[in-house]
Amino acid sequence: MPQSKKRKEQKHIHQDYVPHKVKRKSAVPVAIVFCMILGLGIAWFAAETFVPGLVAGIVLGGIVGWFAGKQMDKTFNK
């Protein structure tokens, strides 16, 4: 059968913009602050007002928070 000359052309969808995956905010700063406060609290009850003990609790809490935040980022980005 002959094709109609009045038939509309097929429109090909051309997408100029390719959407990228949205990068989420990192959980590292929140985890660091939370773990530093937790470490300070634990050091306060363990060492009372012994300043080097309090500083060690804050530093260790920050290190644990950094690792915990990195692990949370890996888990949330799956």
N, C-alpha and C positions, 0 to 999 in steps of 0.2 A: 504494500500500500504506500502511496506517496505521502510524505510528511507535509503537514500544514506549514505554510510559510508564515503564518500568524502565531505560531507557537513561540512562547517565551523562551529565552535562553536560560540554561541552568546557571545559577549563580554559585560561584565557588567562594566559599568562605575563606578569606585570607586574614589571618590574625597578625597584626603588626606588633602587638604587645604580647610577650610571653610572661605570664605571671610567675614570679619566683616564690619559693617557700619563705614565709614570713619568719624572720629570726626572732625568737622569744628572748625576753630579758633573762639574764643569768640569775641563778639562785645562790651564787657564791657569796655576795656581800651579806645577804640576809642570814645565811648559815654561819658565816664568820662572826657576825655580831651576836647572834643567838648563842653560839658555843662559847664565845668570850665571856658573856654574862654568866652562862652556866659554869664555866671554869672558875670565874671569880667567886661565885657563890660556894662552890665546892672548896676552893682554897680558903675562903673566909672561915668556913666551919672547921677545916682541918688545921689551919695555921693561925687562926685568929688574926691578930694585927701584924704578923711577921711579914714585912713588906716584900722581901725576896720571894717568899712563898706565894704571895698574891700576884706578883708579876709573873712568876712561873705558871700559875694557873691561867692567867690571861693569855700568855703566849701559847701554851699548850692548847687552850681552847680555840684560839685563832687557827692554829695548824689543823686541828681536828675539823673545824668549821670549813676550812678551805677544801680539804679532801671530801667532806660530806657534800658540800655545794657542787663540786665537780661531778660527783656520783649522781646527784639529783639532776644535773643538767643532762647527763647521758641518759638517764631513765626517762625524763620528760620529753626528750627529742626523738624517742623511738616511735 
